[in-house]
C-alpha cells in the first residue's frame, strides 16, 4: 500500500488537480494499492475545488475531491510520501512536522532525476554559504564569485508549480499539463519500484 499526499496552499487548485489526475493515471496503467489525498497549508476545511480546476479535471475524465482539507498531523501520519507544489510549501510542511522531513519533497524534485541539476544546486548552496561567511567577516567578494553564483542561479530550474488561482481557464489547463507531466513520471517510478517512500 502506498499513500501519497499532495500539498498546495488552499487545496482548491493544484493539489486537488494532482489528486484527481493521479487517481485516473493509476487506474489507467493498473497501478494498484495506491491511495491519494490532498491538503493545503492554509486551507479552509470543506472549501469546494475552484470552478476552473473542476472543469480541467472533468475535461480529463477525472473525479474532483469533495472539498479542501487543512494539512494536519493525521494526514502526515497517514501518508508514506508528501509531495508539495512549491518549495515554500515543502519548508512550511517540514517546519510544522519536522519528523516527516524524510518523506516531504516538491513534486518536481521527487520525479526529476537530474544529477547535474542536483550538483549545480549543491555548488550554489556551498558558494552562497561561503559568500555569506565572507560578508559576515567583512571580506571582499570577487566579481568572479558573483558571476559564478549568478550563472548557477540562472541554470537552476524552478522546483515550483505556479499557482493558477484567480487566472484564466488557459492558466489552469497549463498548470494541469505541468502537473500531469510530473505525475506520469511519478507513476512510472511507482510502477517500476524506483521510488523511495518513507
GUZADREN-988275 format. One record per atom (N, C-alpha, C): x, y, z; residue in three letters. Coordinates in steps of 0.001 Angstrom, whole numbers, padded with zeros to 6 digits, always signed. Atoms other than C-alpha are relative to their C-alpha. Layout:
REM residues N
XYZALA;...
***
This chain:
REM residues 198
+000848-001199+000000UNK;+000000+000000+000000UNK;+000880+001243+000000UNK;-000728-001259+000062UNK;+001333+003397-000972UNK;-000998+001142+000182UNK;+000897-001127-000272UNK;-000227+006576+000372UNK;+000726+001303-000295UNK;-000638-001244+000418UNK;+000587+009878-001303UNK;-000915+001176+000320UNK;+000720-001230-000331UNK;-000458+013300-000040UNK;+000583+001138-000833UNK;-000414-001175+000764UNK;-000314+016280-002434UNK;-000373+001245+000801UNK;+000221-001193-000824UNK;+000000+019693-000777UNK;+000203+001275-000809UNK;-000182-001351+000551UNK;-000574+023254-002015UNK;-000449+001005+001061UNK;+000353-001040-000976UNK;-001858+026460-000390UNK;-001404-000199+000560UNK;+001379+000057-000474UNK;-005659+026383-000224UNK;-000724-001299-000288UNK;+000587+001292+000367UNK;-006284+022853-001568UNK;-001271+000162-000845UNK;+001140-000182+000907UNK;-008681+024212-004202UNK;+000425-000025-001475UNK;-000455-000036+001402UNK;-006493+024255-007360UNK;+001016-001109-000291UNK;-001076+000905+000426UNK;-003143+022492-007730UNK;-000063-001385+000641UNK;-000046+001333-000628UNK;-003217+019701-005136UNK;-001240-000845-000305UNK;+001119+000863+000386UNK;-006800+018581-005898UNK;+000070-000444-001469UNK;-000184+000438+001393UNK;-005938+018538-009628UNK;+000985-001162-000025UNK;-000985+001088-000071UNK;-002887+016399-008787UNK;-000644-001273+000542UNK;+000679+001155-000606UNK;-005025+014115-006609UNK;-000895-000699-001018UNK;+000938+000575+000981UNK;-007717+013622-009281UNK;+000714-000649-001170UNK;-000725+000540+001151UNK;-005256+013117-012127UNK;+000808-001236+000374UNK;-000800+001160-000417UNK;-003064+010699-010128UNK;-000874-001233+000132UNK;+000935+001134-000109UNK;-006068+008500-009346UNK;-000305-000558-001392UNK;+000351+000392+001362UNK;-007006+008463-013026UNK;+001172-000716-000685UNK;-001194+000610+000599UNK;-003429+007683-014163UNK;+000221-001401+000590UNK;-000203+001297-000670UNK;-003136+004879-011579UNK;-000986-001040-000529UNK;+001016+000912+000550UNK;-006413+003319-012823UNK;+000366-000415-001414UNK;-000289+000231+001422UNK;-005349+003664-016444UNK;+001171-000961-000205UNK;-001183+000847+000206UNK;-001958+001966-016015UNK;+000024-001229+000914UNK;+000096+001184-000856UNK;-003107-000622-013480UNK;+000921+000032+001202UNK;-000831-000164-001194UNK;-001158+000773-010538UNK;-000901-000217+001213UNK;+000927+000340-001089UNK;-002893-000965-007653UNK;+000608+000324+001367UNK;-000466-000224-001371UNK;-002686-000370-003916UNK;+000483+001405+000263UNK;-000414-001392-000179UNK;-002255+003379-004274UNK;-001174+000806+000543UNK;+001005-000921-000539UNK;-004188+005817-002097UNK;+000539+001410-000134UNK;-000426-001375+000239UNK;-004092+009530-002871UNK;-000961+000957+000706UNK;+000793-001073-000618UNK;-005254+012549-000888UNK;+000697+001323-000266UNK;-000632-001314+000137UNK;-004585+016281-000926UNK;-000405+000887+001167UNK;+000241-000930-001110UNK;-004413+019145+001563UNK;+000668+001331-000324UNK;-000603-001315+000182UNK;-003465+022800+001858UNK;+000587+000512+001296UNK;-000631-000538-001205UNK;-001119+024562+004259UNK;-000818+001148+000594UNK;+000847-001097-000495UNK;-003659+027408+004525UNK;-001440-000196-000475UNK;+001339+000324+000516UNK;-006892+025643+003560UNK;-001081+000243+001045UNK;+001190-000037-000844UNK;-010360+026275+004956UNK;-000728-001308-000241UNK;+000586+001333+000101UNK;-011862+022871+005674UNK;-001314+000021-000793UNK;+001246+000169+000745UNK;-014505+021848+003115UNK;-000253+000987-001125UNK;+000180-000949+001114UNK;-013995+024699+000608UNK;-000029-000790-001307UNK;+000049+000763+001257UNK;-015040+023430-002838UNK;+001184+000324-000914UNK;-001040-000185+000997UNK;-012467+022988-005589UNK;-000407+001166-000906UNK;+000324-001144+000852UNK;-012220+026055-007867UNK;-000700-000478-001281UNK;+000773+000367+001201UNK;-014543+026066-010909UNK;+000912-000409-001148UNK;-000916+000309+001105UNK;-011649+026128-013384UNK;+000710-001335+000224UNK;-000669+001274-000303UNK;-009855+023259-011613UNK;-000972-001157-000220UNK;+001025+001039+000210UNK;-013105+021246-011626UNK;-000218-000240-001491UNK;+000178+000117+001456UNK;-013544+021969-015375UNK;+001143-000775-000633UNK;-001179+000668+000559UNK;-009993+020863-016156UNK;-000059-001497+000318UNK;+000088+001410-000385UNK;-010467+017623-014204UNK;-001102-000712-000782UNK;+001124+000584+000736UNK;-013833+016997-015875UNK;+000397-000275-001452UNK;-000459+000172+001388UNK;-012277+017508-019336UNK;+000949-001184-000131UNK;-000955+001113+000029UNK;-009644+014920-018431UNK;-000643-001305+000485UNK;+000699+001199-000464UNK;-012280+012472-017161UNK;+000367-000406+001412UNK;-000413+000275-001380UNK;-011083+012772-013558UNK;-001060+000485+000981UNK;+000962-000338-001047UNK;-013160+012927-010409UNK;+000602+001013+000972UNK;-000533-000961-000983UNK;-012674+016082-008273UNK;-000270-000459+001434UNK;+000200+000334-001412UNK;-012330+015782-004496UNK;-001208+000757+000550UNK;+001220-000564-000584UNK;-015255+016639-002224UNK;+000182+001429+000506UNK;-000246-001326-000566UNK;-013709+019679-000553UNK;+001392+000041+000601UNK;-001385-000164-000446UNK;-010480+021083+000826UNK;+000238-000553+001405UNK;-000454+000470-001310UNK;-008534+019693+003776UNK;+001175+000852+000446UNK;-001149-000693-000577UNK;-006184+021578+006060UNK;+001056-001048+000330UNK;-001106+000905-000330UNK;-002770+019910+006359UNK;-000010-000249+001508UNK;+000097+000347-001426UNK;-002788+018047+009680UNK;+000963-001126+000350UNK;-000832+001091-000511UNK;-000777+015657+011827UNK;-000551-001338-000491UNK;+000651+001246+000431UNK;-003307+012949+010931UNK;+000372-000328-001455UNK;-000314+000231+001413UNK;-002700+013390+007170UNK;+001486-000310-000198UNK;-001442+000262+000082UNK;+001076+013491+007654UNK;+000279-001440+000430UNK;-000201+001371-000484UNK;+000951+010250+009661UNK;-000574-001022-000959UNK;+000647+000902+000955UNK;-001390+008670+007094UNK;+000897-000256-001217UNK;-000730+000073+001269UNK;+000988+009345+004185UNK;+001355-000693+000098UNK;-001347+000542+000157UNK;+004062+007472+003006UNK;+000899+001022-000686UNK;-000729-000970+000812UNK;+005059+010346+000729UNK;-000837+001275-000080UNK;+000676-001300+000070UNK;+004185+014067+000828UNK;+000651+000795-001128UNK;-000523-000731+001161UNK;+004563+015924-002475UNK;-000648+001375-000063UNK;+000508-001370-000037UNK;+004234+019701-002363UNK;+000132+000654-001373UNK;-000028-000683+001287UNK;+003608+022075-005255UNK;+001137+001011-000100UNK;-001095-000975+000020UNK;+006325+024564-004224UNK;+000988-000293+001127UNK;-001001+000162-001062UNK;+009489+024715-002150UNK;-000452+000697+001284UNK;+000474-000643-001241UNK;+007754+027126+000261UNK;-001022-000898+000715UNK;+000910+000978-000639UNK;+005000+024508+000857UNK;+000823-001086+000695UNK;-000875+001023-000584UNK;+007785+021983+001499UNK;+000590+000509+001321UNK;-000595-000574-001220UNK;+009526+024281+004016UNK;-001047+000123+001106UNK;+001085-000187-000967UNK;+006207+025082+005723UNK;-000389-001349+000631UNK;+000389+001333-000482UNK;+005304+021379+005998UNK;+001053-000553+000961UNK;-001085+000518-000848UNK;+008714+020464+007449UNK;+000097+000787+001309UNK;-000007-000797-001238UNK;+008550+023361+009933UNK;-001101-000462+000948UNK;+001123+000452-000831UNK;+005145+022162+011150UNK;+000190-001425+000500UNK;-000119+001427-000321UNK;+006024+018453+011094UNK;+001437-000474-000262UNK;-001409+000320+000254UNK;+009825+018082+011413UNK;+000292-001500-000070UNK;-000231+001455+000028UNK;+009562+014314+011999UNK;-000260-000587-001394UNK;+000350+000490+001342UNK;+008234+013986+008408UNK;+001028+000384-001057UNK;-000968-000563+000956UNK;+011344+015546+006812UNK;+000434-000996-001077UNK;-000487+000999+000955UNK;+012385+012271+005121UNK;-001024-000407-001058UNK;+000994+000383+001009UNK;+009126+011924+003206UNK;-000658+001203-000679UNK;+000565-001215+000602UNK;+008469+015534+002103UNK;+000920+000501-001116UNK;-000731-000487+001173UNK;+009557+016659-001389UNK;-000916+000925-000793UNK;+000862-000647+000992UNK;+008361+019081-004012UNK;-000273-001075-001050UNK;+000358+000975+001030UNK;+006604+017135-006774UNK;+001093-000067-001066UNK;-001028-000039+001049UNK;+009179+018275-009354UNK;+001313-000609+000486UNK;-001244+000515-000569UNK;+012102+017457-007071UNK;-000041-001534+000055UNK;+000119+001448-000180UNK;+010810+013916-006457UNK;+000072-000764-001327UNK;+000064+000746+001261UNK;+010221+012974-010094UNK;+001134+000313-000965UNK;-001043-000378+000945UNK;+013056+014795-011844UNK;+001362-000445+000489UNK;-001330+000497-000327UNK;+016162+012708-011525UNK;+000977+000765-000892UNK;-000911-000851+000760UNK;+018619+015381-012630UNK;+001289+000146+000797UNK;-001232-000050-000796UNK;+022063+014588-011172UNK;+000804+001275-000236UNK;-000740-001233+000290UNK;+023638+017578-012951UNK;-000633+001185+000717UNK;+000724-001068-000691UNK;+020946+019877-011562UNK;+000253-000041+001495UNK;-000272+000158-001434UNK;+021500+018464-008071UNK;+001422+000457+000334UNK;-001394-000430-000189UNK;+025253+019044-008471UNK;+000088+001527-000014UNK;-000007-001464+000096UNK;+024645+022670-009552UNK;-000598+000619+001254UNK;+000659-000511-001211UNK;+022283+023194-006616UNK;+000942-000102+001199UNK;-000943+000189-001108UNK;+024853+021779-004175UNK;+001135+001030-000083UNK;-001069-000983+000179UNK;+027565+024013-005653UNK;-000497+001404+000341UNK;+000572-001325-000259UNK;+025261+027045-005498UNK;-000175+000224+001506UNK;+000203-000137-001446UNK;+024350+026397-001841UNK;+001337+000148+000730UNK;-001320-000087-000600UNK;+028009+025890-000954UNK;+000614+001389-000224UNK;-000525-001325+000341UNK;+029032+029092-002757UNK;-000726+001095+000784UNK;+000784-000977-000771UNK;+026198+031035-001095UNK;+000473+000050+001452UNK;-000463+000065-001398UNK;+027313+029863+002353UNK;+001364+000657+000145UNK;-001348-000561-000014UNK;+030918+030779+001558UNK;-000039+001533-000095UNK;+000093-001450+000200UNK;+029941+034268+000353UNK;-000631+000697+001203UNK;+000625-000582-001191UNK;+027691+034889+003355UNK;+001005+000081+001144UNK;-001032+000010-001032UNK;+030567+033931+005655UNK;+001013+001122-000261UNK;-000934-001072+000363UNK;+032926+036274+003769UNK;-000574+001367+000382UNK;+000650-001281-000311UNK;+030418+039137+004107UNK;-000045+000216+001508UNK;+000077-000110-001465UNK;+029968+038400+007830UNK;+001357+000350+000607UNK;-001347-000277-000495UNK;+033750+038550+008295UNK;+000585+001284-000585UNK;-000450-001253+000597UNK;+033983+041752+006257UNK;+001022-000188-001121UNK;-000935+000267+001098UNK;+035990+040073+003483UNK;-000673+000322-001341UNK;+000596-000345+001295UNK;+035503+041174-000152UNK;-000432-001246-000787UNK;+000489+001056+000900UNK;+033520+039047-002630UNK;+000460+000381-001403UNK;-000551-000316+001321UNK;+035201+038817-006032UNK;-001081+000024-001076UNK;+000921-000027+001146UNK;+033492+039575-009357UNK;-000200-001401-000561UNK;+000050+001389+000500UNK;+034327+036006-010400UNK;-001017-000814+000815UNK;+000944+000728-000871UNK;+032402+034614-007381UNK;-001435+000447-000252UNK;+001347-000529+000299UNK;+029428+036898-008103UNK;-000532-000565-001319UNK;+000405+000514+001322UNK;+029380+035807-011781UNK;-000379-001475+000071UNK;+000261+001439-000114UNK;+029555+032097-010862UNK;-001343-000240+000694UNK;+001268+000131-000717UNK;+026684+032473-008391UNK;-001167+000358-000911UNK;+001053-000434+000924UNK;+024598+034355-010966UNK;-000273-001067-001060UNK;+000138+001055+001018UNK;+025249+031650-013596UNK;-000727-001205+000576UNK;+000637+001157-000640UNK;+024289+028862-011191UNK;-001480+000261+000274UNK;+001399-000338-000288UNK;+021087+030681-010177UNK;-000838-000019-001268UNK;+000742-000017+001261UNK;+020065+031161-013819UNK;-000218-001402-000551UNK;+000105+001369+000519UNK;+020682+027481-014635UNK;-000950-000858+000837UNK;+000815+000804-000905UNK;+018608+026288-011706UNK;-001458+000012-000441UNK;+001418+000093+000368UNK;+015199+025039-012808UNK;-000839+000237+001256UNK;+000861-000269-001146UNK;+012345+026167-010591UNK;-000617-001302+000506UNK;+000619+001201-000558UNK;+011131+023443-008205UNK;-001506+000188+000206UNK;+001387-000352-000299UNK;+007726+025144-008108UNK;-000944-000167-001187UNK;+001088-000016+000983UNK;+004454+024662-009947UNK;-000814+001241+000327UNK;+000631-001309-000228UNK;+002954+028138-010348UNK;-001491-000134+000316UNK;+001393-000009-000445UNK;-000398+028902-008728UNK;-000896+000656-001053UNK;+000898-000609+000990UNK;-003185+029448-011304UNK;-001154+000770+000643UNK;+001133-000580-000719UNK;-005527+030822-008596UNK;-000362+001379-000543UNK;+000481-001285+000510UNK;-007645+033661-009999UNK;+000312+000222-001473UNK;-000376-000149+001403UNK;-006296+033069-013508UNK;-001067-000536-000949UNK;+000922+000455+001051UNK;-007946+032093-016775UNK;-000030-001527-000056UNK;+000087+001452+000189UNK;-009049+028586-017736UNK;+001269-000503-000678UNK;-001238+000394+000705UNK;-005990+028500-020022UNK;+001157-000173+000992UNK;-001050+000124-001020UNK;-003705+029087-017000UNK;-000174-001286+000816UNK;+000275+001249-000726UNK;-005398+026214-015175UNK;+000374-001206-000859UNK;-000337+001111+000899UNK;-005006+023964-018227UNK;+001518-000179-000081UNK;-001455+000033+000078UNK;-001329+024878-018484UNK;+000592-000575+001291UNK;-000432+000502-001308UNK;-000836+024216-014758UNK;-000262-001510+000080UNK;+000362+001422-000043UNK;-002652+020856-015063UNK;+000929-000824-000889UNK;-000916+000723+000906UNK;-000434+019861-018013UNK;+001364-000190+000656UNK;-001290+000090-000688UNK;+002694+020631-015976UNK;-000058-001056+001115UNK;+000179+000984-001077UNK;+001362+018613-013023UNK;-000085-001405-000599UNK;+000195+001318+000611UNK;+000324+015749-015320UNK;+001326-000590-000497UNK;-001318+000490+000440UNK;+003824+015509-016834UNK;+000766-000596+001181UNK;-000670+000494-001215UNK;+005208+015114-013300UNK;-000652-001294+000496UNK;+000720+001173-000508UNK;+002511+012587-012352UNK;+000288-001239-000840UNK;-000332+001141+000866UNK;+003320+010387-015357UNK;+001376-000553+000374UNK;-001320+000434-000467UNK;+006951+010295-014202UNK;-000116-000697+001361UNK;+000232+000590-001316UNK;+005751+009558-010657UNK;-000595-001402-000143UNK;+000652+001298+000213UNK;+003507+006720-011879UNK;+001011-001026-000502UNK;-001032+000887+000536UNK;+006439+005247-013799UNK;+000933-000464+001123UNK;-000852+000335-001155UNK;+008609+005390-010652UNK;-000685-001013+000908UNK;+000752+000880-000895UNK;+005892+003741-008572UNK;-000178-001381-000620UNK;+000259+001263+000695UNK;+005159+001072-011180UNK;+001268-000859-000056UNK;-001241+000754+000149UNK;+008821+000116-011533UNK;+000796-000071+001299UNK;-000631+000160-001311UNK;+009623+000314-007832UNK;+001265+000790+000227UNK;-001217-000799-000199UNK;+012249+003037-008123UNK;-000239+001156+000952UNK;+000286-001074-000957UNK;+010539+005292-005596UNK;+000648-000320+001340UNK;-000514+000220-001350UNK;+011814+005787-002082UNK;-001011+000553+000992UNK;+001050-000443-000915UNK;+008686+006013+000013UNK;+000468-000201+001435UNK;-000407-000028-001401UNK;+009315+006928+003661UNK;-000258-001281+000692UNK;
***
